[in-house]
Every structure is written in C-alpha cells, then in structure tokens.
Amino acid sequence: MTSAIKLLLTTTSILMFTSFQLLADGLSDLKAALGSLQGNSPISATVESSFTQKRGKPKKLKTNTGLIQVDLTDDHHGLQLTFNDAVITKLEDESKQKELDEEANTPTLNAVDNVGVAEMKRMLSAAPSLLRFINKATFINEETINYQQQQLRQLNFQLPLEAIIENKDIHEYVDEFTGSYQVIINSNGIPLETKLEFQGSGSAYIFFTMELSQSNQNNFKLIDDRLVNVKKIYQFNRSSTWGKTHSNGYTILVVNPNKFTVAATN
C-alpha cells in the first residue's frame, strides 16, 4: 500500500470520526434523553418551599415571607398532595389573621401557591416541560466545563422574550430584553443543572416604567424513568414607578425512600 493511499485512508477515517462527533452533539443527546423519560414510575416525596419578598418605596418597605411543606405521591392513581394537620391548622389560623389585618404576614398561606398541582407535577417529572422550554430557546454553542470534579458538557442558549412571557399582548410594552440559559448534561445527555438569567425593561402609557431581572438555578436527579427537579433557587428584582420588589426563595424536593431530611439537602 502506497504512502498516498495510507494518507487518504487516514484522512477519510478522521473525517468520518469528526462527522460522527458532530452528529452526536450535546443538544441531540439532551433532546433524546428528555424524550425517553416518560415519568410513569411511582414516586413519593416531601417538598419544602420558602421565600422572602420585600416591596414598596424605600422608606416604606413591606416584607412578606413564605414557608410550607407538603407530601407528594404520584402513581397510577394520579398525583396526590397531602398537607399534615399542623400545616392545615396554620392555613386556617392565617386566613383568619388576614381577614382581620390585610397587612399581616401569613407565611404558610403565602407559600401555598408555590406547591400547586401543576408545579409539583413539573418537579416530579421535569423532562416534558424542560424539553418544551429548550425548543423555545436558540442554541448558541457547547463547551466542556469542570462540574463537581467532572468534565461535563454545558449547552448555552439565548432566550427570546416569548420563552419568558407567553402573553403576546404584553410584548408590545417591552422595550428591551436579554435572556440566557445554560444546561449541564452528563455523558448520556441527562441534565444535571440548569441556569436561567434575564433582564428587561418596558413602559406603558406616559407615566409607567419598569425594569426587572431574574435568575434561576435548577438541579435534577434521575430516578427510574423520571427526571426529578430536586432543587430550585431563584432571585427576582423589579423596579417600577410604584416602587421596588426584591424576592428570593427555594423549593427542595426529597424523595422519600432515601429517608433524607429536607435540611440535609441545603
């Protein structure tokens, strides 16, 4: 075999290998992994959700807090949310406080919307909603990063306004918007962590202006055929004609068979 033929075969092999690498890209791996996770296996978990919010004019800031726990079960019977007696008692007592004083801080009542059926279903089976969100984003590139002492792939996306605000009637009031999204995946394309950031500003009529920003971090764990969103952390800032709002919070999900405490996952 001549040197020229050997060189040609070697070059062809390299090109074929490179083409295979390009075809087996991280975005394809991610979408394939998310599409395969049906989320039908039974699961039981405990969720804790908490937040702190400060809003109003600088000299008249009002602070609201939220804290609640709920037990979840999702199986062939459907999704069940169970509030223990202590939580139910707090909800009743705080509802009475609210009737007497609209300004009363009612943490359990404030947080109950954060553990609604739709949100809990998304956390217990995160793959479908994550795939829909990614399909709204614009893929930029893929890079290798050091994540928890491992070399993993990070996929970077740009977010359009439509990915954050679905109501098209509001879009005309938005003057500026930028958004970014990162997904860290393992060798099988399973997402381990996502990060979202966006900033925007807008105006309505002559007198109303608003600026806002938000950052989210989500961590995931593969359990049977489920991608479980085990931790969510967020920060939100808004400044408008009527004052400022700052809030931050978390939602933590602990799968019950492991018998972990919520506090141990912080």
C-alpha positions in Angstrom: 0.0 0.0 0.0 1.5 3.3 -1.1 2.0 6.2 1.3 -0.5 8.3 -0.6 -3.2 5.6 -0.2 -2.4 5.3 3.5 -2.7 9.1 3.9 -6.0 9.1 2.1 -7.5 6.3 4.3 -6.3 8.0 7.4 -7.7 11.3 6.4 -11.0 9.6 5.5 -11.2 7.9 8.9 -10.6 11.2 10.7 -13.3 13.0 8.7 -15.7 10.1 9.4 -14.9 10.2 13.1 -15.3 14.0 13.2 -18.6 13.8 11.3 -19.8 11.3 13.9 -18.8 13.6 16.7 -20.7 16.5 15.1 -23.8 14.3 14.7 -23.6 13.1 18.3 -23.7 16.6 19.7 -24.9 17.6 23.1 -28.1 19.2 22.0 -29.2 16.0 20.3 -28.2 13.9 23.3 -30.2 16.2 25.6 -33.3 16.1 23.5 -33.1 12.3 23.1 -32.6 11.8 26.8 -35.6 14.1 27.7 -37.8 12.4 25.1 -37.1 9.0 26.6 -38.0 9.9 30.2 -41.7 9.2 30.4 -42.1 9.7 34.2 -44.5 6.9 34.8 -42.8 5.1 37.6 -44.4 5.6 41.1 -42.7 8.1 43.4 -43.2 9.6 46.8 -41.5 12.8 48.1 -41.6 15.6 50.5 -41.3 19.2 49.4 -40.4 22.4 51.2 -40.8 25.8 49.7 -39.7 29.1 51.2 -39.3 32.7 50.0 -38.7 36.2 51.3 -40.1 39.3 49.5 -39.5 43.0 50.1 -41.5 45.5 48.2 -42.6 49.1 48.2 -41.0 52.6 48.4 -37.5 52.7 50.1 -39.0 54.3 53.2 -42.0 52.0 53.4 -40.7 48.6 52.5 -43.0 45.7 53.4 -41.6 42.2 54.0 -43.5 39.0 53.3 -42.2 35.5 53.9 -43.4 32.1 52.9 -42.7 28.6 54.2 -44.6 25.4 53.7 -44.1 21.6 53.5 -46.2 19.1 51.5 -46.0 15.3 50.9 -46.4 14.1 47.3 -47.3 10.8 45.8 -47.5 10.2 42.0 -48.5 6.8 40.7 -51.2 5.1 38.5 -53.8 6.7 40.7 -52.6 10.2 39.8 -50.8 12.9 41.7 -51.8 13.4 45.4 -50.7 16.3 47.6 -51.1 15.8 51.4 -50.9 18.6 54.0 -50.4 17.4 57.5 -52.6 18.6 60.4 -50.1 21.2 61.5 -50.0 22.8 58.1 -53.8 22.8 57.7 -54.1 24.4 61.2 -51.7 27.2 60.2 -53.6 27.8 56.9 -56.8 28.2 58.9 -55.3 30.5 61.5 -53.5 32.7 59.0 -56.7 33.0 56.9 -58.4 34.4 60.0 -55.4 36.8 60.6 -55.7 38.0 57.0 -59.4 38.8 57.4 -58.6 40.9 60.5 -55.5 42.6 59.1 -54.6 42.6 55.4 -51.0 43.6 56.2 -50.5 40.5 58.4 -47.6 38.3 57.4 -49.0 34.8 56.8 -46.1 32.6 55.7 -48.0 29.4 55.2 -50.8 31.0 53.3 -48.3 33.0 51.2 -46.4 29.9 50.1 -49.3 27.6 49.3 -49.4 28.7 45.7 -45.8 27.6 45.2 -46.8 23.9 45.8 -49.7 23.8 43.5 -50.6 20.6 41.5 -49.1 21.8 38.2 -45.8 23.0 39.7 -45.4 19.8 41.7 -46.1 17.6 38.6 -43.4 19.5 36.8 -40.9 18.9 39.6 -41.7 15.2 39.9 -41.5 14.7 36.1 -39.4 17.6 34.7 -38.4 16.2 31.3 -41.5 17.2 29.2 -41.6 20.8 30.4 -37.8 21.2 30.1 -37.9 19.9 26.5 -40.7 22.4 25.6 -38.6 25.2 27.1 -35.5 24.2 25.2 -37.4 24.1 22.0 -38.3 27.8 22.5 -34.6 28.8 23.0 -31.9 29.4 20.4 -28.9 27.2 20.7 -25.6 29.0 20.7 -22.8 26.5 21.5 -21.5 23.7 23.6 -18.5 23.8 25.8 -16.7 21.5 28.3 -16.6 22.6 31.9 -15.4 21.3 35.3 -18.6 20.5 37.3 -18.2 18.8 40.7 -14.8 17.5 39.7 -16.0 16.1 36.4 -15.5 17.2 32.9 -19.1 17.7 31.6 -20.8 19.4 28.7 -22.6 22.7 29.1 -25.1 23.8 26.4 -25.6 27.6 26.0 -28.8 29.1 24.7 -30.2 32.6 24.1 -33.8 33.2 25.2 -36.3 35.2 23.3 -39.0 37.2 25.1 -41.6 34.6 24.2 -39.8 32.0 26.3 -40.4 34.0 29.5 -43.6 35.9 28.7 -46.2 33.9 26.7 -48.8 36.6 26.7 -48.3 38.3 23.3 -50.4 41.4 24.5 -47.6 42.2 26.9 -44.8 42.1 24.3 -45.6 45.5 22.9 -44.9 47.1 26.2 -41.4 45.6 26.5 -38.6 47.9 25.2 -35.5 45.8 25.9 -35.0 42.1 26.8 -32.0 39.8 27.1 -32.0 36.2 28.3 -29.6 33.4 28.6 -29.9 29.7 29.6 -27.3 27.0 30.4 -27.8 23.3 30.7 -25.2 21.0 32.1 -25.5 17.4 30.9 -23.7 14.1 31.7 -22.3 11.7 29.1 -25.8 10.3 28.4 -27.4 13.7 27.8 -29.2 13.7 31.2 -29.4 17.3 32.6 -27.9 17.8 36.0 -28.3 21.6 36.4 -29.8 24.5 34.5 -29.3 28.2 35.0 -31.5 31.0 33.6 -31.0 34.7 33.7 -32.9 37.6 32.1 -33.2 41.3 32.2 -35.8 43.5 30.7 -37.4 46.9 30.8 -40.7 48.4 29.5 -43.2 51.2 29.6 -46.9 51.7 29.3 -48.6 54.9 28.6 -46.7 58.0 29.7 -46.3 57.5 33.4 -45.5 53.8 34.0 -42.0 52.3 33.6 -40.5 49.1 34.8 -37.2 47.2 35.0 -36.8 43.6 36.1 -34.3 40.8 36.3 -34.4 37.2 37.5 -32.0 34.3 37.9 -33.0 30.7 38.5 -31.0 27.6 39.2 -32.5 24.1 39.0 -30.8 20.8 39.9 -32.0 17.4 38.7 -31.8 13.7 39.6 -32.6 10.7 37.5 -34.9 8.3 39.4 -36.2 5.3 37.4 -37.8 6.9 34.3 -38.2 10.3 35.9 -36.1 13.4 35.7 -36.8 14.9 39.1 -36.3 18.6 39.8 -34.8 18.2 43.3 -33.9 21.8 44.0 -34.9 25.2 42.7 -33.4 28.6 43.7 -34.4 32.0 42.4 -33.8 35.7 42.8 -36.1 38.4 41.4 -35.8 42.1 41.2 -38.2 44.7 39.9 -38.2 48.5 39.9 -41.2 50.5 38.7 -43.0 53.7 39.0 -44.7 52.3 42.1 -41.6 51.1 44.0 -39.1 48.2 44.1 -39.5 44.5 44.7 -36.8 42.0 45.7 -37.5 38.4 46.4 -35.6 35.2 46.7 -36.5 31.7 47.6 -36.1 27.9 47.1 -38.1 24.8 46.6 -36.5 21.5 47.7 -37.8 18.0 46.9 -36.6 15.0 48.8 -37.6 11.5 47.5 -38.9 9.6 50.5 -37.3 6.1 50.0 -33.9 7.7 50.8 -35.2 9.0 54.1 -33.2 12.2 53.7 -34.3 15.3 55.7 -35.1 18.5 53.8 -32.5 20.3 55.9 -29.7 17.9 54.8 -30.1 18.9 51.1 -29.5 22.6 51.7 
